[in-house]
Amino acid sequence: MTRTTVLWTAAALLLCGGALSADSTQAIERAFGPYYAALAASSRGSIDATSRHLLLFASRWDAARREARTSPPRAIGQDPEWPAVLDQVTATIARARELVRVRDVAGAHAELETIRTAIRDVRGRHNALTFDDHLTDYHEGVERLLGHVAGRNEIRLTAKDFADADEDLQSALSAWQRVQASAGAMARQPGWASAAREASAALDEARRAIAAKNATSAGQAAERVKTTYYDLLMTVAKARG
């Protein structure tokens, strides 16, 4: 066997090995670009934008689901519930699109929220959480914080209310640290650094307001945290095209 033949054989083996070792993680991440855009649009009540992003998400998810069946993410490939989760996401997309068609954008948003939690639950069982999963955890911390202090300016918050709000804020801060630590190449994407600074500043504002037990300031700060969260989500959506 000549040296050239040996080199070509080695190259072919490397290429085949790469193809065999590849999985659907990147395809799922790419599908989550328009998914995040649809989440943001539906949260703001924009029916047309939600419909447009959902159309692209449905197309990308269809391709990602096919790939995820034949080349599942390595850490969860043997999970017996994985195929059902893929089908569940497909069905959820269909329901969300129908809700948008009848102009129930709030209902569509609620449906869409279940998608990332379903995938996060599978990956969590296998200690395989990703940047996207940490974003999901961050979102849940933010929503719990809002539940304690947002829109309650006419109600006197008790010491327990503030203690609960602080607990949720700490959960959000912990998740935010994991988001930043796992951002990888996303941290170098246009707009991420600015959005991350705004998110950190909003969290710090919420911390000060809760520590001061100022109900009005805490509610306003929590709303700012949520706004900056969606700015982060749109930055990811744009980066994933």
Secondary structure, 3 states (H helix, E strand, C coil): CCHHHHHHHHHHHHHHHHHHHCCCHHHHHHHHHHHHHHHHHHHCCCHHHHHHHHHHHHHHHHHHHHHHHHCCCHHHCCCCCHHHHHHHHHHHHHHHHHHHHCCCHHHHHHHHHHHHHHHHHHHHHCCCCCHHHHHHHHHHHHHHHHHHHCCCCCCCCCHHHHHHHHHHHHHHHHHHHHHHHHCHHHHHCCCHHHHHHHHHHHHHHHHHHHHCCCHHHHHHHHHHHHHHHHHHHHHHHHHCC
